[in-house]
């Protein structure tokens, strides 16, 4: 039998179908969250039906910012709870989770057995989220995936002083007007986000092993700068976007 986990995020919607007998992922996938949120879930399930017999799904759980919109779910749980369960499944010794998504960021500290001990969440400001990277890619006229490659080739250090995306955007425009290379600007943005996330951790008892999840975890340069500040090596799941959906499927 299977259980279904659905993570409806602000940018992407993710699903995981969990094999409850073999304790493994039977299928995972994600796509952009539609204007009509439920359409993204329906399209993912339609695609899943090509590979699996969905009638074998015995229960389901929804999480993410749009979790209450999917009323067909048997259970609804918070992102904190689901990310903790998903990361604990993939990394049983994990004690700290850094999750950076499209429009929020979360730092979660776990007990030795995987229970949530403490957490902080920023969903009010985009300066430490994927939205900041999307804005940067737009200003540098490149694809989002290219930012890490650019930053890796930076030759000088630039500083972004603004802690607000709106003001940081003005700073980036100014740096471009001064003919600063895109590589150096990309590096400055990654360093700025890393500092923002690290400051968010103040007051938490951060400890290794640590896991970096969320779509932004696909940026190796951000991982590097964040690990340097934390002085902890960061592990990244094989598909960092689906950890919340995985936790939802396990807890369904």
C-alpha positions, 0 to 999 in steps of 0.5 A, spaced: 500 500 500 501 507 499 501 513 502 501 520 499 504 526 501 503 533 498 507 539 499 503 545 496 508 551 496 508 558 494 512 557 488 512 549 487 507 543 488 510 537 490 508 530 491 511 523 494 508 517 494 511 512 499 511 505 499 508 503 506 511 496 506 518 497 504 519 504 507 521 507 500 519 512 495 515 509 490 514 516 486 516 523 487 515 529 482 513 537 482 511 542 478 510 550 478 504 551 483 498 554 479 494 560 479 488 555 481 492 551 486 489 544 486 490 544 478 498 543 480 496 537 485 491 534 480 496 534 474 502 531 478 497 525 480 495 524 473 502 523 471 503 519 477 497 514 475 501 513 468 506 509 473 503 507 479 496 504 481 493 510 485 487 506 488 493 503 492 493 509 496 490 508 503 491 515 506 494 522 504 497 528 508 497 535 505 502 540 508 505 547 505 502 554 505 496 551 501 495 545 505 488 547 507 486 548 500 487 541 498 480 538 502 481 531 499 487 530 504 486 525 510 490 529 514 493 536 514 500 538 518 505 544 518 511 544 514 515 544 520 513 537 522 513 534 515 520 537 514 523 534 520 520 527 518 522 527 511 529 529 513 529 524 519 528 519 514 533 521 509 538 523 514 537 519 521 542 522 525 540 529 523 539 535 528 539 541 524 535 543 518 535 549 514 530 549 509 529 555 504 524 555 499 521 560 494 518 565 499 520 563 506 526 560 510 526 555 516 531 553 521 529 547 525 532 543 531 531 536 532 532 532 538 536 525 537 530 521 535 527 526 530 522 530 534 522 537 533 526 541 539 525 548 536 525 552 530 524 559 527 521 561 521 521 567 516 515 568 512 515 576 512 521 578 508 524 575 501 531 577 503 533 570 505 529 566 500 529 564 493 525 570 491 531 574 492 535 569 487 529 570 482 530 577 482 537 577 481 537 572 475 532 577 472 537 583 473 543 579 471 539 577 465 541 569 466 537 563 468 536 562 476 540 555 475 546 559 472 547 564 478 552 559 482 556 558 476 557 565 476 558 566 483 564 561 483 567 565 478 567 571 482 574 575 482 572 581 487 568 581 493 562 586 493 557 588 499 550 588 499 548 592 505 540 592 504 536 587 508 530 588 504 529 585 497 526 592 494 533 596 497 537 590 495 535 590 488 536 598 487 543 596 490 544 591 484 542 596 479 547 601 482 553 595 482 551 594 474 551 601 473 558 601 475 560 596 471 561 591 476 561 584 473 555 579 474 560 574 477 561 578 483 554 581 484 552 574 484 557 572 489 555 578 493 547 576 493 549 569 495 553 571 501 548 576 503 542 571 503 547 566 507 548 572 512 541 573 513 539 565 514 545 565 519 542 571 523 536 568 523 539 562 527 541 566 533 538 563 539 537 556 537 542 551 539 545 549 532 548 542 532 551 537 527 549 533 523 545 539 518 541 538 512 540 543 507 533 543 503 528 547 499 529 549 492 534 554 494 539 548 496 540 546 489 545 552 489 552 550 491 555 557 492 549 558 497 551 552 501 558 553 501 557 560 504 552 558 509 556 552 511 562 557 512 558 561 517 555 555 521 562 552 521 558 545 520 558 541 513 551 541 510 548 535 507 543 536 501 538 531 499 538 527 492 532 532 491 531 537 496 525 540 494 521 534 496 523 533 503 516 536 506 512 532 501 516 526 503 515 527 511 507 528 509 507 521 506 510 518 512 506 521 517 499 521 513 
